[in-house]
Amino acid sequence: MTSNKLLTLAITTSLSFSSAALAEQESLSMTEAAKKSANPVSDVWMMVIQNDQTFLKKEDGHHEMQNRVSFQPVMPVPIFDGEWNLVNRLIVNHYSSPGNRNSSIQTPDEMFFNDTTSGMGDTVLLSMAAPNRDDGWIWGAGATVIAPTGTEGLTQDKWQAGPTVMIARLGNESSDPFNIESWNIGFFAQHWWDVGGSDDVVESTNQSDIQYFLNYRINDTALIGMTPNIQIDWEKEGKDRFTVPIGIGYIGMFNLGKMPVRWGVELQYYVMKPDADSDDYFGQPGYTPYTPDWNLKVFFAPITLNPFK
């Protein structure tokens, strides 16, 4: 499936479901939808469609482009009489990455920077229980799984599982930058160990993904700030373990008919990243002689009321 087909399917699914849900229920106000969509463990359903353009830097300074389209439905279910939410999130990825990753060519330059490899990436599924509230101190905990659904050359080929946790302080008004209630601050962490699969790509996995967010509430529906993802590969040594971006972006709202849609754009720069060294990566499947330099993220998220409430 190409990225265009995945994007079309995601948009069609999102709009069809959202329209059906809103036909049966009173629609959310823009202010309420903005507040709930800023909370990773809220009780609304969101059909997130995200595109990441990552500029990859080679050892000699040459750049290539990697594109990822992801469909990320967020589907909480009320538990404990609605006092808590069981938040379920599926992340399906499609990549277009530089190089023929299925090639038998032995030259790193030719192997990774001629042609393009496109296909599905591995799939992430997480479930997290959290109290049902939308401001103040928010927290949640659960489990996360990676399924090796990726195309050859775009998968770690490992079943992986581990814990996930979220802690945040969400504001409830927009006033001034010196008031804590004007800020959303927190992190959403996942960790995976391999629990099965092939050793052909990587022998073992031990990795973390930590999304941190720092956003200022410009008004009732708009935010400015950053929401990058830190990646840590505990199988590596020293600073090569860490991929750490910072960024600046804008998150807003608009209505599509009666349906509120969250959207955002963010430019990120990687302040810490593994070295791009061809000698280190040569001959090792699953690795490439480049490192991420910049990333441009754009997302759209139709929002609906929870069909189980």
N, C-alpha and C positions, 0 to 999 in steps of 0.2 A: 504494500500500500504506500503511495507517495504521500509527501507532506501535504500537498494540495487536497488529496482525497481525505486524509485524516482531518484536516482543518474543516473541509466541507461537511464531513460526517459529524464532527463535534458541534459545529454551528447548528446544523439541522436538528440534532438530538437536543441541544440546549433550548432552542427556540420552541420546538414541538412540545417538550416537557413543560417548559415554563408557561407557555400559552395555555396548555391544558390545566395546569395547576391554578393559574390566575382566573380561569373561567369559572372555577368552582369556589374561589375564596376572595375575600376582600383584599385588594392589593396593598402592599406596603407603601408608606409615605417615603419620599426621598430621604428625609432625615433619619427615619427609623431604619431604612435599608442600609444607609451609610454607616450607622452606628453598629448594626449587627454584622455587616460584612467586614468591618475592621477587627472583629473578634474571631480568631481561628477556631473557637469551640462554641460558636453561637448556635441557635436552633434553626436558622434558615438554611435552605438548600441553595447551593451555588454551582453553576456549571462553568468552571474556569477554563478558558482557552488562552494559552500563553505561547509566545514565540520568543526564543532567545537567539540572537546573533552574536557569536563569540569570535573575537579576533584572536587567532592563535599565532604566537611568535616562535619562530625557529631560532636555533643557536646563532645563525648568521644574521639575524634581524629580519629575515623574510617573514611575511605574514600570509596566513591562509584563513579561510572563513569556515566556521562550523555553524550549522543551523539546527535548532531543535524546536519542533512543534509539540506541545504537550496538552493533553486533555485531562483535566483534573476535577471531576465531579466531587463535591463535598456534600455528604448526605447524612446529617445527624438524625438519630432516632431518640425520642424521649424515653427516659427510664426513671424509676423511682417516682412515679406519679408526676412526671414532668419537672421534678426538682433538679434532675441531671440530664445531660445529653450523652449519648454514645455516638461520637463523631466518626464517621467512616469516610475515608478519602482514598480514591483510586487515582494513580498517576500513570497514564499511558503515553509513551514517548515515541516520536519519529525523528531520526537524525539524518542529516546530510553532512558527512564529514570528509575532509580532504584525504586523498590517497586511496589506492586500491588495497583495502585491508585484507583481502582474500588472495593477494598476489603472492607468487613464489619468487618474485624478483629479490635479489639479495642486497641491492643497494638501498640504504635508508632513504636517500633523496627520491629515488624512483618509487620506492614502496609506498611512501606516505604523501608525496606531493605531486604525483601524476594521477589524474582521474579522481573520481569521487565515489565514496561508498554511501549508499542510502538504504535505509530500512528501519524496522522497529527496534527500539531499545528495550531493556529490561523493564518490567512493570513493578510498581510499588503499591502496596495496599497497607493502610494503617487504620487502626481503630483506637479511639481514645475516649475515656470517660471523664467528664468535667461537670462542675456545677453550672446550672443554667442561669447565668447573669452576663450582662454586657458592659459593665464598667467596674472601676475599682480593681482590686486584686483578683486575677483570673488564673486558674491553674488546671492542668489535666495530665493524665498518665494513661499509658496503654502499651500496645504492641505494634510492631511494624515488620513487614515481610517483603522481600524482593524475590520475584519469580523470574527465572532465566528465559524470558520470551523473546530476547533480542535476536536480530539477524546475525549471522556469522560475521565477526569483525566488529560488532557493535554490542557485544554481550560479555559479561564476566563468566557466564555459563555456570553460575552457582545459585543454589537456593540459599537465601540468607534471612536471618530473623534476629530480632532484638527488641529492646525497649524504646519507647518514645515518651517525652515529657515536654510540657509547655508551661511557662510561668510568664505573666505579663501584668503590667499596670496600665489600664485603659482609662483615659480621661472621659469626662462627660459634658464638657463645654468647650467653646472656643472663646478665649478672652485675650490673654497675652502670653508671650513665651516664657514668662517667669512664674506662671501658674502651672502646677503639676497636672491640673485637670485639662490643660490644653495639649497634653502629650500622650501618645501611645508608645510604651516601651516594653520590650520583652524578648523572649527567644523561644524557638520551637526546635527541639533537638531529637534526632533519631540516631540509633546505632545498630549496626548489623554485624553478626558473625556468620560465616558460612556453615551450613548444616547439611550440605549435600551437593551433588553435581559433579561435573567433570573437572579434572586438573589440567586440561589441555591449554586453557587460556591463562589462568592464574592458579597457583597451588593452593592458596588460602586467601580469605578476605577477613579484614577486621577494620571497619571504616565507620565514620560518623558524618552526619550532615546536620549543621546547626544554622537555622535561619534566624537571624536577629533583626529586630525592627526598631527604628527610632523615627517617629513621625510626629510632626507638629500639625495640629488642627487649625487650618486657615479659617474655616467656617464650619457649618454643620455638616457639610457633605464632602469637603476637600481636605486633603492632607499633602504635606510636603515632607520629604525625608528619604529614608532608605530602608530596603528590606533584602539585603544580600544573603547568600548561602555560603557559610564556611564549610569546606570539605577537609576531612582529616583521614589520611590513609595510615593507620598504625603499623602496617607492614613495612613502611619505609623508614628511613633514618633521618634524624635532624630536621632541618627546615623543609626538606623535600616532602615531609608528611603533610604540610599545611598549604591549602589554597584559600587565601583570605581576601575577599573584595570589600571595597567601600563604594558608596554610590550616592547619587542624588536623583530624586524623581518626584513625580506628581501623580496623585491618585484622585480621581474625580468620579462623578456620577452623571448619568443621563437616563431619560426614560425612552423605552422603545414601546410605543403604545402605552399601556398601563404597567409595563414591566420595567422595574429599575435595573440598571446595568452598571456595575462597578467597572472602571477602566483605569489603567495606569501605564506610565512609561518611566523607565529608569535606566540611567547610564552608570555602569560600574567599572571600576579600575581595580586590578588585582595588585595589592600592595605586598603580598607574600604569596609565593608560588614555587613549585619545583623547578629546578634548573632544566633548561632545554639542552640536553647533551646527547648527541647521536650515539656516542660510544657506550653510554650507560644503557641505552634502550635497544641497541642493535641486536636483533635476533630474539628478542623477548616478546612473545605474542601478548597482545593486550596493552602494549605501551607504544607511544609515539614520540618522536624527537621534537616536540614542541610544548609550549606552555601557554596557558590562557593569559591574555594581556588586557583586553577590554571586553565588555559584554553590554549589549543593548537589549533590554527586556520590555516587551509590550504585552499587556493582557487585557481580556474582556471577560466579565463574569456576570451573566444574567442571574438574577436573584428571585427566588420564589419562597412563599410560605411553606412551612413544613407540612407535607401531606398526611403525616401521622399525628398531627395535633388538631 
